[in-house]
Amino acid sequence: MQAVAKHFLISGDNKKVWQVFINTLEEIIEQNIEMLGTNLLAVFNKDEQLLKLLGREDSISKFKNNELKYEKLSFPICTFVKKNVGMLKIISFNNDNLQAEKNNLAIILKLMRDRLKIMTLENELTDKNKFEDAIANQVSEGIIFVNKDGIVKFMNKAGAKILKIDLEKTIGKHIKDIVDFRPVLLDVLESGKGYVDKEFFLKSHGELLHFIKSATVIKDEQGNIKGVLDTFREIKRVKKMVNVMTGAQANFSFADIIGESQEIKKCKRIAQIAAESESNVLIYGKTGTGKELFAQSIHQASARQDGPFLAINCAALPIKLIESELFGYVEGAFTGASKGGRPGKFEMANGGTIFLDEIGEMPLNMQVKLLRVIQEKKIMRIGGAEVIPVNVRMIAATNKNLFTEVEKNNFRSDLYYRLNVLNINIPSLKERGNDIKLLANHFLDIFVKKLVKDINGFTDEVLDYLMERSWPGNVRELENSIERLVNFARGNKITFQDVINYQNDQKEYHNQNYQVGSLDKNLIEDILSLSEMERKYIKNVLSVCDNNVSQAARKLGVSRTTIYKYIN
């Protein structure tokens, strides 16, 4: 009998666990009362307190009245960590047929042990299922599992929410009966081939669903399909993650716009009005005045502040690539197109703001397409057939007079009026008066901390010098100059001697740049055709202009088209 069960394992020692143990024992005794005979089973806790006495009523009565002699055989009751929490004792009154009774009791004990083992496995399986369900329902991805017949065996909460269906009504139904489109899973079941991170557009309940999906085919050892596990994510969640990781967010607010001049206060007032509106904004300002700073501040103070902020310099985009950059493309749209296609900037900015800097440099043919996006709030990828809705607030900026450009037929009038709803005209730094001192001190604080310098201000001579300069590069030039002065400074204040040292270094830099930008000696030594010399010279000018096509075109007095003709 001891070889059958030396001890019994239970999951703990609380009241609920003991009750389950006793109820199980009662059930087994009731079903096998004849095998128990006159014997009794007694359950004791760790304090040797009797919890339950099981057996025939007459035997229990005689035991309690101490009318018969008996023998006891004990079996420990332990938790899974081998902690002894009680005892199961067999009380035997009959020694005449002891071997038969022992055999019968051994069967009862084995039944008890097996029942407890089954209960333990069931509890473990229940806990495992709860744990797996918790994991599946915690993730933001939708998860569906269908068997080989297309019957839904599992769907998590995220999947039901994304598909806008009732989770409780999905299990046990065919996948095609719970959605109003043809499920791609059926194709996977037919072909036996899954896929990873594939993009899909599906129409459901009058809406366009845009997913990134992966499907895994589940097979048995013989290679037979048992079902398909499908995971899917809304593209807007994917884009949000990408925008966060790539820094497609606004980092500046109105608090970062430094200045007390009437001109800059007026600009901030209009910008704050723009932040409360959904209307398009057109920002005018020379290079370096802070056009993007205002655009980011408007975004940060708007209802779209939690959405992406994407800035695009229209002058820096090659003509051949500008459409694919803005609107994206599908796989195979053109030679060199990435596998799986690629979303454009408007898609990536969905739910947020797109900032189009140097809008005056956008080619006329692209202006037509941009106008359509503004009017219809929809885009179509190059080579694609799906019309994708986009919810994007547009802010444009330029250093040109667009009205004059319209008169010259360089800019479309209809696009101009669409963009020029709210207008912000940022003044040049020279027009902002005492803001120069405020900005200089602001930048000084920043670079003193960044470069770990012990500098606490400027001499009056330096401040007068800063006020007198014309600052053609505006705030950006001032910021760059202050950083260089902080590097050159030798005392605890920036002096005019530091300015002189800085200017001398600037002259050396420009002299070197002139040499770099001049014709290569090889052009003199080698005899080249006129067109080859022009091409080399244009490339040198581009190098000096940091590959800014617009700037190079202005320096050379030619159109951007001419530049592209020579470099392509």
Secondary structure, DSSP 8 states (H G I E B T S, - for coil): -TTT-S-EEES--SHHHHHHHHHHHHHHHHHTHHHHTT-EEEEEETT--EEEEES-HHHHHHHHTT-S--EEEEEEEEETT--EEEEEEEEE---TTHHHHHHHHHHHHHHHHHHHHHHHHHHHHHHHHHHHHHHHHHSSSEEEEEETT-BEEEE-HHHHHHHT--GGGTTTSBGGGTSSS--HHHHHHHH---EEEEEEEEEETTEEEEEEEEEEEEE-TTS-EEEEEEEEEEHHHHHHHHHHHHT-S----GGG----SHHHHHHHHHHHHHHT--S-EEEE--TTS-HHHHHHHHHHTSTTTTS-EEEEEGGGS-TTTHHHHHHEE-TTSSTT--TT-EE-HHHHTTTSEEEEETGGGS-HHHHHHHHHHHHH-EEE-BT---EEE---EEEEEESS-HHHHHHTTSS-HHHHHHHTTEEEE---GGGGTTHHHHHHHHHHHHHHHHTT-----B-HHHHHHHHHS--TTHHHHHHHHHHHHHHH--SSSB-HHHHHHHHHHHHHHHHHHHHHHS--HHHHHS---HHHHHHHHHHHHHHHTTT-HHHHHHHHTS-HHHHHHHH-
